[in-house]
């Protein structure tokens, strides 16, 4: 196996990245970042500090949610790109097959026209009253078949 199956491995890594422990670590890091960016927001009392902590928590949650949505949108974008590429490939294949079907139809029309000519000539030949001419044609056809057999099948 030259190239190991990537999608199952990628799925395993992605699900391990979405585990509760990693999600909680990311949330804690985002909360710490929000606290360092926002500071105490001018809080002086215990209630104001609780409100500030609530604001930082909400900011961290909102940032995490936006990151998750960005990841989901990125996945969706790549899926849409794959579907678009697949649709383009199907379109090219259908165009090629339509062209082949058109060529086949043209070939069948040509063969039908030739068959009509052959049938007309055969009909004219069979209406011939001269038995000698008919037997000559049959004999020459048999000779031709024997010669073809000798040329192609005998080394």
N, C-alpha and C positions, 0 to 999 in steps of 0.2 A: 504494500500500500504506500505509494509514493507521497501522496498528500493526505494527511489525516483529516477526517471529517471535521470541518471547522464549525458549522452551525451548532451541533450539539455542545461542543466545547464552549463556544461563545455564549450560548444560552446558560450553561452552568456558571460561567464567570459572571454573567449579568445578574442571575438570580442570587449569587453570593454577594454581589454588590448591593442588592436590595434587601439584604437580611436586616432584621430588626436591630441588631447590634451596630451595624454600619450606619443605618439610618439614624439611630440615636446619636452616634458619634458625630455625624455630619450636622445634626440639629444642634448639638452642644457647641460645636465649632462655630456654627453660624450665629448662635446666641452670643457667644463670647465676642465675635466680631461686631455684632450689633451693639453690644455694650461698650466696646472700645470706641466705636464710631460715634455713638450717640451720647456717651458719657452718662451723667445722672440727670440730664435734661432740666437742671435747676431744682431738683427735688430737695426739700428741706426736712420734711417730716417722714414718719414711717409709712403713712398712707401714700404720700407722694412717691416714695421709693418703690412701694408695691405697684403703684400705677406705672412707674417708669419700667419696672421689671416686666409688667404685663405688656407694655408697648414693645419692649425689646423682644419678648417671646413671640409676639404676633408678627413682628418684622422678620424674625428668623423663620417662623413657620411659613410666612408669605414667600420669602426668598427660596426656601426649600421646595415649596409647591411650584413656584415658577421654574425652578431647575428641573423638577420632575416633568412638568408640562413641556419644557424645552426638549428633554430627552424623548418624550413620547412623540412630539412633533418631528424630531429628527428621524426617529424610527418610521413614522408615518411617511415622511418625505422620501426616505430611501425605498419604502415599499411602493409608493406611487411611481418613483423612477423605475423600479423593476417592472411594474405593470406596464408602464409606458414603453419600455424597451421590448417587453414581450409582445405588446400590441403592434409595435413597429415591425418586429420580426414576423408576426403572423400576417400582417399586411403585405410584406414583401413576398412571403410564401404563397399567399392567395393570388397575388398578381401574377407570379410565375406560373401557378397552376391554371389560372384563367387563360393565360397566353397559350399554354400547352393544349388546353381544351379547344381553344379557337383553332389552333393548327390542326388538331385531330379532326375537327369538323370540316375544315377545308380539305384535308386528305380524304376523308370519307366522301365528300361531294365529288372530288376528282375521281375516286375509285368507282363511285356509282355511275358517273358519266361514262367511264371506260367500259364498265360492265354492260351498260346499255348498248354501246357500240358493238361489243363482242356478241351480245345476245341478238342484236339485229343482223349481224353477219352470219351467225350460226343459223338463225331462222331462214335467212336467204339461202344458205347452203343446204339446209334440210329440204327446202322446197325444190331443189334441183331434181329433175326427172332422170338425168343421165346417171345410171348405176355405175358405169365404168369410171366416171370422174369421182364419184363418191368412194369407190373401192381404192382408187389410186391415192386419195387423200388419207384414208385409213391406213393403208400399207406404208405410206411415207411417214406417218405419225409413229407407227410401230418401229420403223427403222430408226427414226430419231430417238425414240425411247431406249432402244437397244444400244445405240451408239453412246448416249449419255451414260447409261449404266456401265458400259465398258470403260469409258474415260474416267468416271468418278470412283468406281468401286473396285476396279481391278488394278493392282499396282503395276 
